[in-house]
C-alpha cells in the first residue's frame, strides 16, 4: 500500500479523489506497476510525486511485538540451571 502525500484525482480510476493521508489504491482497484511509478516518481503530466510507500503497515502476527515468545523464556530458564 501507499500513502497519499499530495491530493489528486485519479483519472485512471473513475476520477477518484485522494486526499493527503489517504491510502492508495482504494479497495477494489488494482493499479498497474506503471501507474504506481507515475504517481510515486513524479513521472506524470504534473511532474509531482503523489504517493509514497507506506512503512507503517503491520504484518500478521505483529500484535505481540516487543513481547518475548514463551519458547524463548523457557529456553532461557533451562540454560540458567
ZILINDA-V10735 format. One record per backbone hydrogen bond with DSSP energy under -0.5 kcal/mol. CO is the residue of the C=O (numbers start at 1). NH is the residue of the N-H. Records with the same first field share a line. If there is no record, write none. Layout:
# ZILINDA-V10735
CO=NH ; NH
This chain:
# ZILINDA-V10735
1=54
2=24
3=52
4=21
8=10 ; 18
9=11
10=13 ; 15 ; 16
13=16
16=10 ; 18
18=8
19=22
22=4
24=2
26=29
29=31
32=36
33=37
34=38
35=39
36=40
37=41 ; 43
38=42 ; 43
39=50 ; 51
42=44
44=47
48=50
50=5 ; 6
52=3
53=55
59=62
61=64
62=65
64=67
69=73
70=74
71=75
72=76
73=77
74=78
75=79
76=80
78=81
